[in-house]
Each structure stands twice: as C-alpha cells, then as structure tokens.
Amino acid sequence: MPTWLLWTFLALLSWGVWAVLSKLLGDALSAEQSQALSTLGLLPILVPLAWSARGSLRGISPRGLSLALVGGLVTCLGNVAYYDALGRGEKVVAVVSLTALYPLVTVLLAVLVLRERLNRVQLAGLALSLLAIWLFNIQAEGGLLSRTVAFAVLPIVFWGASGFLQKLATNHLAAPAAAIAYLGAFLPVGVFFALHEPWPDSITPRTWMLVLALGFFLALGNVAVLVAFARGGKAAVIAPLGSLYPVVSVPIAMLLSHERVGPRETVGILCALASVAALSWESAPLKSALSDVKS
C-alpha cells in the first residue's frame, strides 16, 4: 500500500474522531470555551511544524499569508457553530453528515468568482446535496427550516468559504507555510474567547482530555493531508477521501451516543456522503480547494 494512501486514511480517521469529540464533552463547556481550550491541543502539531519549516518562511507572500490567516479565522467561526449545534442536543450523525456538505460552498464560490465550471459529476453532487437538505428538513412541526438544518448552515458556509480562501492562499504560498498560517490563526481566536468567556469553577480531567484531543485530531488531519500530497498522492483520490470523514464519525456516534436514525434520515445521510464525493471530483485547481479546506 502506498504511503500517501496511509496518510490520507490517517487524515480521514483524525477528522472523523474530531467530529464527534465535542458531543462527548456534553455541556461541560460552551462552544466558545471548546474552541478556546482546544487550541492548546494544536500546539503539539503546530510547534514542530513551524520549527521544521522555519527556514522556508522567509520572504513569503503577504497576500498568501493574509488569505491563509483569514481562512483559519473563518474556520474557527465554523467550528464554534458546529460545537454549538452539538451542544444543543442535535444528533451527531445528522449534523456531521450535513456539515460535510461544505465543499458545495467552495465549489459555488469558485464558479461565481473564478468562473470555474461544474462538470456533470459535480452537478449531480449539487442535486444530491439539495436532496439531502430537503430530507433532513421534512419536519412534522413545519416551518422553513428544521433545527438540524438551521444549525448546520453556519458551519457549511464558514468551512466552505475557508476552503475557497485556502485555494487562493495556496496560489501564493507553499502548502507547509499555508498550513502554519492557517493553524496559527486559531491562537488569537482561542485567546479572545479565553479572555471574554466566563469559565466554570473547575474543569474535570476528563473534560481536559477531550478538549485537548479535539484540537490535536483537527491539526493531525491537516498535517496528514499535506504529507499525503508530498508523498505523491493524487488530489482526485485524497480530496474525496478527506471530505468523507463522516464515514468514520457516524458509526462512532451511533456506538457511543446510542443514536438511531430513521429511514428518511438514513437516505439523507447517504445522499450527503455521495454529494461530498461528487462535489470533490474536479480538475486539479478545484480539487485543491476542497482538500485544503482544513489545511
């Protein structure tokens, strides 16, 4: 088995674990507190990465650096919205499957701003994503949006916009420099929330372990994707695999949280996963945008 494929599987596994850790935290921390403290979990990945790349950071493009930093900031906002959705008691399997549709926003921005074209596979993915949202939105109580869809909108928009910003950043920066700037943006956000959020009187060792793991697995997935590309992996394979982390998250959530889904939700989850794979299938420039959404 080629080493790049092993690194891609590591990224998929890391993001899959990250996607459900917040649910395990329960109501011990707010969404903002989870974002702040999870930043500490990035340090075991970020510090060695920055140290190893210190020589290559000289003379980097200010434009590329700015784009990567803004991409990281936007991702933080999406993370907070994601943690908040899980903290409100929404089903992990539904939230994870819906928020994995963020490549839809990246693709649409590339089409509208960069004039890139959708191929037939992506058009099918667009249709599947709309079908998935519709299936999750059928509610007996009526209304324009179901709770699950409403809470999933912000992570989808923020993460999708971040993917587009990362696409632009990598036009001016090498991948390691973009990754350092992107992850580095999490630090001021963490400090901001740490200073402005009221904190509980005490935090249990279990909560510390979970929130540090939250940041660690997010960063580990980013680095694993970069290594996979450096080892010769093709974006046509890495991008769809990286975006399909719900394949890992959904079984974990059902096992640990004892969640059950009905036939309609099951079809919606399958449509969402198929849509992610289809939207990721594009020529090299657009595939880079999807795969770099967290890098």
C-alpha positions in Angstrom: 0.0 0.0 0.0 1.5 3.4 -1.0 2.5 5.7 1.9 0.4 8.6 0.7 -2.8 6.5 1.0 -1.9 5.6 4.6 -1.5 9.3 5.4 -4.9 10.0 3.7 -6.6 7.4 5.8 -5.0 9.0 8.9 -6.5 12.3 7.9 -9.9 10.8 7.4 -9.7 9.0 10.7 -8.5 12.1 12.6 -11.2 14.3 11.3 -13.8 11.6 11.9 -12.8 11.4 15.6 -12.6 15.2 15.9 -16.2 15.5 14.5 -17.7 13.6 17.5 -15.4 14.6 20.4 -17.5 17.7 21.0 -20.6 15.7 21.6 -18.7 13.6 24.2 -17.9 16.9 26.1 -21.6 17.3 26.7 -22.5 20.6 28.4 -19.2 20.8 30.4 -18.0 23.6 28.1 -19.7 26.1 25.9 -18.9 26.3 22.2 -16.6 29.2 22.7 -14.8 27.5 25.6 -14.4 24.4 23.5 -12.8 26.4 20.7 -10.5 28.3 23.2 -9.2 25.3 25.1 -8.9 23.0 22.0 -6.4 25.5 20.7 -3.9 24.0 23.2 -4.3 20.7 21.5 -3.0 22.1 18.3 0.4 23.0 19.9 1.9 19.5 19.8 1.4 19.6 16.0 1.9 23.3 15.2 5.1 23.9 17.1 7.1 21.1 15.5 5.7 22.0 12.1 6.7 25.7 12.5 10.1 24.7 13.7 10.8 22.3 10.9 9.7 24.9 8.3 11.3 28.0 9.8 13.8 28.3 7.0 11.2 28.3 4.3 9.0 31.0 5.9 11.4 33.8 4.9 10.1 36.1 2.1 6.7 34.6 1.9 3.8 36.4 0.1 1.9 38.8 2.4 -1.2 38.3 0.3 -1.0 34.5 0.6 -0.3 34.8 4.4 -3.3 37.1 4.8 -5.6 34.7 2.9 -4.4 31.7 4.9 -4.9 33.6 8.2 -8.4 34.7 7.3 -9.2 31.2 6.2 -8.2 30.0 9.7 -10.3 32.6 11.4 -13.3 31.7 9.3 -12.8 28.1 10.1 -12.8 28.9 13.8 -16.2 30.6 13.4 -17.5 27.4 11.7 -16.1 25.3 14.5 -17.9 27.3 17.1 -21.1 27.0 15.2 -20.5 23.2 14.9 -19.8 22.8 18.6 -22.9 24.9 19.4 -25.1 22.7 17.2 -24.0 19.6 19.0 -24.3 21.3 22.4 -27.9 22.0 21.7 -28.7 18.3 21.5 -28.8 17.7 17.8 -28.0 14.2 16.5 -24.3 13.8 15.8 -25.0 11.6 12.7 -27.2 14.3 11.2 -25.1 17.3 12.0 -21.8 15.6 10.8 -23.4 14.4 7.6 -24.9 17.8 6.8 -21.9 19.9 7.7 -19.7 17.7 5.5 -21.5 19.4 2.6 -19.2 22.4 3.0 -17.5 21.7 -0.4 -20.7 22.8 -2.0 -20.0 26.4 -0.9 -16.3 26.2 -2.1 -17.4 24.9 -5.5 -20.1 27.6 -5.9 -17.6 30.4 -4.9 -15.1 29.0 -7.4 -17.8 29.1 -10.1 -19.1 32.6 -9.3 -15.8 34.3 -8.6 -13.2 32.4 -10.5 -15.5 31.4 -13.4 -14.7 27.7 -13.0 -17.2 25.3 -14.5 -19.1 22.5 -12.9 -18.8 19.1 -14.6 -21.6 16.6 -14.8 -20.5 14.7 -11.7 -20.5 18.0 -9.7 -23.9 18.9 -11.0 -25.2 15.5 -9.7 -23.5 16.3 -6.4 -25.3 19.6 -6.2 -28.6 17.9 -6.8 -27.8 15.3 -4.1 -26.9 18.0 -1.6 -30.2 19.7 -2.1 -32.0 16.4 -1.8 -30.1 15.7 1.5 -31.0 19.0 3.0 -34.7 18.5 1.9 -34.8 15.1 3.5 -33.4 16.4 6.8 -35.8 19.4 6.6 -39.0 17.4 6.5 -40.5 18.1 9.9 -43.9 17.4 11.4 -43.9 20.8 13.2 -43.5 22.6 9.9 -41.5 25.8 9.4 -39.0 27.0 6.9 -36.0 25.2 8.4 -35.7 22.2 10.7 -33.5 22.7 13.8 -30.8 20.4 12.4 -30.6 22.2 9.0 -30.7 25.6 10.6 -27.8 24.8 12.9 -25.8 23.2 10.1 -26.0 26.2 7.8 -23.3 28.3 9.5 -20.6 25.5 9.6 -21.3 24.7 6.0 -20.9 28.4 4.9 -17.9 29.2 7.1 -16.0 26.0 6.2 -16.8 26.3 2.6 -15.6 29.9 2.5 -12.5 28.9 4.3 -11.8 26.3 1.6 -12.1 29.0 -1.1 -9.7 31.2 0.8 -7.2 28.4 1.1 -7.4 27.8 -2.6 -6.4 31.4 -3.2 -3.7 31.3 -0.5 -2.0 28.3 -2.0 -1.6 30.3 -5.2 0.9 32.4 -3.3 2.2 30.1 -0.5 3.7 26.7 -0.3 1.5 24.2 1.4 3.5 24.0 4.7 3.6 27.8 5.0 -0.2 28.0 4.3 -0.8 25.3 6.9 1.2 27.1 9.6 -0.6 30.4 8.9 -3.9 28.7 8.9 -3.5 26.8 12.2 -1.7 29.9 13.7 -5.0 31.8 13.2 -6.5 29.6 15.8 -4.3 31.1 18.5 -5.7 34.6 18.7 -9.2 33.3 18.5 -8.5 31.0 21.4 -7.0 33.8 23.4 -10.0 36.1 22.6 -12.6 33.5 23.9 -10.4 32.7 26.9 -10.4 36.4 28.0 -14.1 37.1 27.2 -15.9 33.9 28.3 -16.9 33.2 31.9 -15.3 29.9 32.9 -16.6 27.1 35.2 -15.3 26.9 38.7 -13.4 23.7 37.8 -12.7 21.6 34.8 -12.5 17.8 35.2 -9.6 15.8 33.9 -12.0 14.0 31.5 -13.0 17.4 30.1 -9.4 18.5 29.7 -8.6 15.2 27.9 -11.5 15.5 25.5 -11.0 19.2 24.6 -7.2 18.8 24.1 -7.9 15.8 21.9 -10.4 17.9 19.9 -7.6 20.3 18.9 -5.0 17.6 18.4 -7.0 15.5 15.9 -8.1 18.6 13.9 -4.4 19.6 13.5 -3.2 16.0 12.9 -5.7 15.6 10.0 -4.4 18.8 8.4 -0.8 17.7 8.6 -1.6 14.2 7.3 -3.3 15.6 4.2 -0.2 17.7 3.4 2.1 14.7 3.9 -0.1 12.7 1.6 0.3 15.2 -1.2 4.0 15.5 -0.6 4.3 11.6 -0.9 2.8 11.8 -4.4 -0.9 11.2 -3.8 -3.3 12.4 -6.4 -5.8 15.1 -5.4 -8.6 13.2 -7.3 -8.3 10.5 -4.6 -7.2 12.5 -1.5 -9.9 15.2 -1.8 -12.9 12.8 -1.8 -11.5 10.6 0.9 -10.7 13.6 3.2 -14.2 15.0 2.8 -15.8 11.7 3.6 -14.8 11.7 7.3 -18.5 11.2 8.3 -18.0 7.6 7.3 -15.9 7.4 10.5 -17.9 9.8 12.6 -21.4 8.3 12.0 -20.6 4.8 13.3 -18.7 6.2 16.3 -21.7 8.5 17.2 -24.1 5.6 16.8 -22.0 3.4 19.0 -21.1 5.9 21.8 -24.2 8.0 21.8 -26.7 5.3 21.1 -28.3 7.4 18.4 -30.7 5.9 16.0 -31.8 7.2 12.6 -35.0 6.6 10.7 -35.3 5.6 7.0 -35.6 9.2 5.9 -32.5 10.3 7.8 -30.6 7.3 6.5 -31.3 8.3 2.9 -30.4 11.9 3.7 -27.0 10.8 5.2 -26.3 8.6 2.2 -27.2 11.5 -0.2 -24.9 13.9 1.8 -22.0 11.5 1.6 -22.5 10.8 -2.1 -22.7 14.6 -2.7 -19.4 15.3 -0.9 -17.6 12.7 -3.1 -19.2 14.1 -6.3 -18.5 17.8 -5.5 -14.9 16.9 -4.8 -14.4 15.4 -8.3 -12.9 18.1 -10.4 -9.8 19.2 -12.2 -6.7 19.8 -10.1 -7.2 23.5 -9.2 -10.7 22.9 -7.8 -9.8 19.7 -6.1 -7.1 21.6 -4.3 -9.7 23.9 -2.9 -11.7 21.1 -1.4 -8.8 19.2 0.0 -7.2 22.3 1.5 -10.3 23.4 3.4 -8.7 22.4 6.7 -5.0 22.7 5.8 
